[in-house]
């Protein structure tokens, strides 16, 4: 029986962090044995809010290294760079001709970006059309997404339906693949983890930096003095212990009890967390040091070859349906 095909991607903005890993990457690793996986480094998508491209090549390499460190296997999955397959851009152009502007203007991310003061350019407005092209060019059956991303995928489904109605049934409607993921707040305990908020720990963070960053984390807002009873259920540091402690055999019940009784100082709790994260990320750091010495072109060239073959075939079907051959 043929496996269903999935497509997902990440923008190359440098080294990945714990939020990237827990929110998507760790799930991708599990999906490799169940699906035919295409994972894309979405460099064109990065250009919607980035004009300085001098470091883009290194950012692409960093993302690929982190993928490999996390367990993505080029023998199981197709790993490739979006711009290496120009058929994405051509399908994006064709789909843009049938996509009404109001569909794009109602996109939640488009509105959020404008509210944040981002420049209103076509790339930002047309982002969902390129995203649809990324998915549809491979006829992906499913797309792994979080609940907050379902609206984006629905637009891709609408574009697929519109093309199939206007021309011929070329595209399957990609279904959301909702997987259980771990949500983690940034070090500030307020926003999601992200580089733009400077509240992250990267997968390859050095021990000294981990110690510095964890010491700066916000803890229980109601605990003022050393012996005050704590409220671990409201403490971001304890939430990190809950997420990572199970992997290294921490006694979470004891930590919870000591915090509640005021027997565990916040500084001690943060030191313990730093030690926990240093050990948890040790395999990532070691693997990265090994991969940084290697040329990874072979992996991306193989991915490009597989992706291009499939993309070329789909685009030919599209042009035939539109009577453009």
N, C-alpha and C positions, 0 to 999 in steps of 0.2 A: 504494500500500500504506500502510495506517495505521501510524503509529509506535506502538511500545509506550510505555506511560505510566510515569513514575517519580515518586516522592514522596520528598522529604527535607526536613530542617529543621534550624534552629539555635536554641538558646535565646538570647534577647537579654540578654546580660550586659555590654553595652558594646562598645567597639571591638574588632574581631577582631585576632588576632595571627598570627604566621608559622605556628604550629602549625595553626590553623584553616584557613589558606590551603593549606598543603602537604598537610594530612590530608584535606581534603574539597573546599574551595571551588574550587581550581584544576581538580579533576576535574569538578565540576559544569559549569564553563565549557565543557569539552570535550564533555560529554554533550548540550548544548543542540541541536546539529545532528542528533543521532541519535535522540533521544527526545522525546516530549511531556512536558515537565518542569513539575512543580509544586514550588516551593520555598517553604517556610513558615517564618515567624518565630514560633517556638513560645513565645509569652508565657505561656500557661497552664502549660506544663511548668516554666517558671521559678519558679512559685509553690510548687513542692514543697519548696524550701529557701530561700524568700525571702518575708518578710512586709513588708518596707519597699518599697513600690511607687512612691515619689515620683519616682524617676528612670527608671521603666520606659519612659515615652513617649520620652525621649531615647535610651535604650538601643536601642529598636526602630528609631529613625531611624538611629542609628550603624551597626547591622547592615545595614540597607538600603543605606546609603551605601557601606559596605565591599563589599557584594555588587556594586554597580554599578561601583565602582572596579576590582574584580577581573575584570569582564567579563561578569557576568550581564546578559542583555539582556531587558527586559520585552516586547520585540517577539517574542522567541523562547520565553520561559519565563513561566509564571504566578507572580508574586511576590506573596505575601499574608501577612496576619497571622492567626494561628490563631483568636484570639478574635473576629475579624470575621466568622467563619463559624460561627454557633452550632450548626449541624448536627453538628459534631464532638462537642459536649457531649451532644447527645441520643443519638447513636449510642454514645457511651461509656457512657451510662447503660444502654442496652438490652444491650450486650455484657457489661456487668458482671454482669447477671443470669444469664448462662450460663457465667461464668468461675470455675472452682473456686479457692478461696483457696490451696491448696497450689501451684497453678501460679505464683501471684504470689510466694509466700514463697521459692520456689527460685531466683528471679531473681538473677543474680550482682550486679547493681548495687544491688539492694535490700539484700543482705547487706553489701556494701561500705560503703554509706552508714550503716547501723546501726553497723558496726564503727568508723566514723569519728566516731560520736557524734551523728549527725543525729537529729532528733526523728522518732519513728515515728508518722507520721500517715497517714490514708487516701490522701492525694494521692500520697505516696511509694509506698505499697503498690500503689495502682491505676494508677500511672504507665504500666505496660505496656499496660493496657486502653485508656487514652487514646491511647497510641501506635498501637495496633492500629486504633482508630477513625480516627485521622489518615490512615492508609494505606488502609484499606478503604473509606472514604467516597468516595475517588476511584478505586476499583478499580485501584490501581496494580499493574502487572504485575511491576515490579522496584523494589528499593530499594537505592541505592548505600550500601554499608556496608563497614567494615573487618572483618578476620577476628574481632576481639574483640567485634563487635556482632552476629554471626550468631545467637547464642543469643537475643537480644532479638527478632530478626525471626522466629525459629522459634516464639516464643510467639504472635505475630500470625498466623502460619500455622495454629497449632493452634486459635486462636479462630475463624478463618475456617472451618476444617474443621468445627468443632463447630456453628457457626451453620448451615452448609450441610446438615449431617446432620439437625439438629433441625427445620429449617423448609423451605428450598428453596435451590437453588444460586444464590446471589446474588453471592458474592464469589469472584474468582480468588485463588488462593494466591500472595501476593507472593514472588517469588524474590530471593535476594540478588544484587546486582550488584557482584561483587568487582572493584575497579579497582586498578591499580597506583598507590600513593600513596607519598609521601616521608615517612618518619618522622623527626622531629627532637626531640631532647631539649631540655629547658629550659636556661636559662643556667647552672643549677647543675650540669648534666651528670649528674643523678641521676634526676629525675622527668620525665614528659612536660611539655611546655610548657603552662602554665595560669595564669590570673589568681589562682586560689586559692593557688598556690605562689609568686606574685610572681617568676616566673622567665621572663618573656616579653618579646618586642618586638612592639609593635602594628604594623599595616600602615601607620599614619599617624604613626609615631613621629618626633619632631623630631630632626634630626642631633645636636644636643648631647646628647640623652637616649640616643641610640644609642651615642655615644662613651662615655658614663658606664657604660652597662650592659655593653658589651663589655669594658671595662677590668676589670669586676668578675667576669668569667667565670673558671671554673676551667679550668686547662690541664693539661698533662701532669703527672700526680702523681709521676712518677719523675725529673723534671728539676728540680734544685734550684738549681744555679748557672748563670750565663750561658752558659758554654762547654760545659756538659754535653750529651752526645748526647740527642736527644729521641726520643719514641715517638709519632709523629703518629697511628698507628692507634688509640691509646688517648686521644687528646686531643679534647675536645669542640669546641674552637675550630677544629681542622683539619676536623672533620666538617662544620662550617658552611661552611668554604672549599670542601669537596667538593660541597655542595649548591648553593651560590650562585655559586661561581667559574665554573662552566661557562656561566652566562648572560652573564657579562661578560668572558670570555676570559682568565681567570687561568691561569698556568702552574702547574698543580697538581703536576706532576712536580718542578719546581724547588723549590716550597715544601716538598714531602715530603723531598727530598734535603737542603736546607739545615737543616731541622729535625733530621733524623737525624744530621747531622754537627755539630750544635751551633752552626751559623753563623747561625741565626735566633733572635733573642731572643723570648720569649713576649710581652713588651709590644709589640714591633714587629709580631708576628703579629696581635695583637688590634687594633692601630691599623689595620693593613691590612684586617682583617675589618670594622671600623667603616666604613671608606671604601667597602668593597664593599657593605655593607648600605644605606648612605646612598644610593648610586647605584641600587641595585636597587629601593628603595622610593620613589624620587623621583616616578615616575608616580602612585603611590597618593596621595602627599601632595598633589600638584598637583590631581588629580582631585577629591579630597575638598574642597579649598578652594573649588572651583567648585560642587560639589553642595551644600555647606552653605548657600549663598546661595539655593538654589532650593527651591520647595515640591515635595515628593515625593508629595503626597496623590493626585495623578492616577494614579501608578503603582500605589499600594496600592488605590485605588478600582477600577481596572481589574482587578487581581488578585482582589479580593473578588467582583466581578461574575461572573467566569469560574468561580472556585472555588465560589461559592454555587449557581450554576446546576447544576453537576455534583453537588454534595453534596445538593441538594434532590431531584434525580432518584434518587440512590442511596437516600436515606432513605425515599423513597416505596416503592421496591422492597422495602426491609427491612420496612416496616410491612405491606405487602401480603402478604409471605411469612409474617409473624407474625399475619395476619388482624386487624390493629389499625386498618385504615382504616375 
